[in-house]
Amino acid sequence: MINLLKKDLIACFKADIKTIVKLIVGILIFSFILFPIASIMIPLFISYIFILRSFYLDELNKCDYFFNSLPIEKEDIVYSKYILATIVIVISFILTFFYSKIMNYMWGFNNFNIDSALSILSMILFLISILFPIMFKYGYRKSYVLINLIIAVIIIISMFSFMGNGVESDVTEKVSTLKDNSLIIKTGISMFLYLISMSISNKIYTKKEIAS
């Protein structure tokens, strides 16, 4: 499984023009057009780019057929994807933390705190919990339209929710302050769904017939 994870990490973070352009355009859009919620949406954007990229590259390179010819357990393939997703989420939050510090220094605006971090973490885990079983069952290309539709709907709902609640900007507010205690419960539920999703994906992919 370690080798599978290494393969995913190298493939995902190997720079190419298309991915770099997507990242630059996305961050510019969030920074100038959707500035009030940039620190909230950037972790989701980064996770979306790199996590889905791993499935895209696997299908492009016909990795399923290759793995089927090797003594590799299907469970390990599933687990490596979920571990990869966890690593990508952590990296996206670290990058967003530094991004928010830069925005705070330049514009005196900072809305990346414990509340926003837990909110976006819950949303990302919830999205992965839905999308991974779908992609393990139907593959990246067959489920492309559906998964992007699901992502778009959840993002739009979340954006209106964040804007409706009023995105706070407080330069002096400490990052360690948690205002909404219910977010801990929501995050815990999302983590639980994440584990259930991993079990479901495992069952789906184990039963999936892959031609040699």
N, C-alpha and C positions, 0 to 999 in steps of 0.2 A: 504493500500500500504506500510505503514511503516513496518508492520510485514513481508510482502513479501521481502522487502529490507533487513531486519534483517536476514531472512532465507537465502537469497543469500549470504550475507556477511559472515555469520557464516560457511556456507557450503563451500564457495570458499576458505576462509583463514584457514580452519581447516587443520592442517598439517597431511599429510600422506606420507609414504615412497616414493611412486611413484612421487608425486608432488615435494618433496624435491630433489629427484635425478635429475628430469628434470631441476629444477632451478639451481642446482649446476653444472651439466654438461653444460647447456646452458651458464651460466656466465663464466665458465672456457674456453669454446670454444671462446667466444667473447673476453675474456681477453688475451688469448695467441695466438689464430689462426687468429682472426679477430680484433686484438687490435685497429687498426686505426679507426674503426667505432663502437667500443664497446659501447661508450656512446650514439650513435645514435640508435643502434639496440636493446639495452637492454630494453628500455621502450616498444617497440613493442613486444618483447619476453615475458615480464611479463604480458602485457595486453592480449596477445594471450593465455597464460597458464590459467589465472584466469577467463577471460571473457567466453571463450569456456567451461571451467570447469563447470560453472553455468548451461549451457544448457545440458551438459553431465550428471550432477547429477540429474537434473530435469527429464530427460528422463529415466535414470537408476532407479529412485525411482517412476516413473509413476506419477509425480506431476500433469500433465495435467488432468488426470482422477480424482485425489483427489480434485483439485481446482474446477473441474466441478461439484462436489457434494456439494460445499460450496457456500455461497452467496458472491462470489468474482467476481468483474468486470474484464473482460478480458483486458480492457484498463489498469487497475492497474498492471496487470502482465507484460504488455509491457513496461509501464513507469518505473517499478521497474528495469527491465533489462537495460534500457538506463541509469538510474541513477547509477546503479551498475557499468556499463561500465565507466561512468564519474569518479566515485570514484576510480576505479582501475587505470585509466589513471593518475589521480592526484598522487596517491601513487607511481606509477611506475616512475613518473618524480622526485618525492622527493627522492626515493631510488637511481635513476641515478645521481642526483645532488651530493649526498654524495659519490657515487661510483667514480664519476669524480674527486672529491676533493681528494680521497684516491689515485687514479692513478696519479693525479698531484703531490701529496706529494711524492709518491714513485718513479715515473719515470719522473716527470717534463713534463707530457703530459696532455693537457686539450683541448678537442674539443667540450665540452658541453656548448654552448652559446645560445643566443637568436635565432640566425639563425638556428642552428641544432635543437633546441627545437621546434620551429615553424614548421620546415620541417617534423619532426617525428610526431608532433601533427596532422598536416594536413593529413599525410599518415594513421595514426591510425583511425582518424575520417572518412576518406574516405573508409577505409576497413570495418569499422563497418556499415557504411551506405549501403554497398553492402551486407554484410554477414547476418546482422540481419533479413531483410525481407525473405531471403532464408531459414534461420533456423526456423523462425516462421511459414513458410509455409510447409516445408518438414520435420522439426525435425532435431535433431543433427546427428543421425546415417545415415539417407538417404542422407543428404547433406554433410557428412563428407569429402568424396573425393573431391567434387566440391569446398568446402570452403578452404580446404588445398591447392588445386591447385591454386586458386585465390590468396591466401596469398603468396605462393611460388613465383608465377610470379611477383607480386608486390614487394616482398622483393628483388628478383634478380635484377629487373629493378632499384630499389632504390639504391641498393648496388653499381651497376655500375655507377649510376648517381653521388652518393656521391664520389666515388673513382675517377671518371672522372673529377669532378670539383676540386678535390684535397682537402682532409680533412685537415684543418688547425689545427696546434697545437701551441698555443700561451699562454705561462704561464702568461704573463703580461697583456693579453687582458682582459678587463672587461666584465663580463657576460651581462651587460646592453647594450652593443654595438650591434646595429642592422645594418648589412651591406646591406642586400637585402630587400628593402622596399616592394617589390612585395609579400614577404612572408606573410605580413599582409593581403593582399587581398586574397591570396590562403587559408590562415587559416580561414578567414571570409566565403569564399565559402564552405569550408569543414564543418564549423559549420552549415551553411544553409542546406547543403545536409544531415547532421546529423539529423536536425529537420524534414526535408522532409522524411527521412528514418523512423523516429519514427512514422510519420503519416501513411506511407505506411504499416509498420509492424502492426500498430494498426488496420487498415482496414483488412489486411490479417488474423490476429489472431481472430478478432471479428467474421469474417465470417467462420472461420474454425470449422468444425464439430468434436466434441470430444465425443467419445462413453463413456457412463457412466460405 
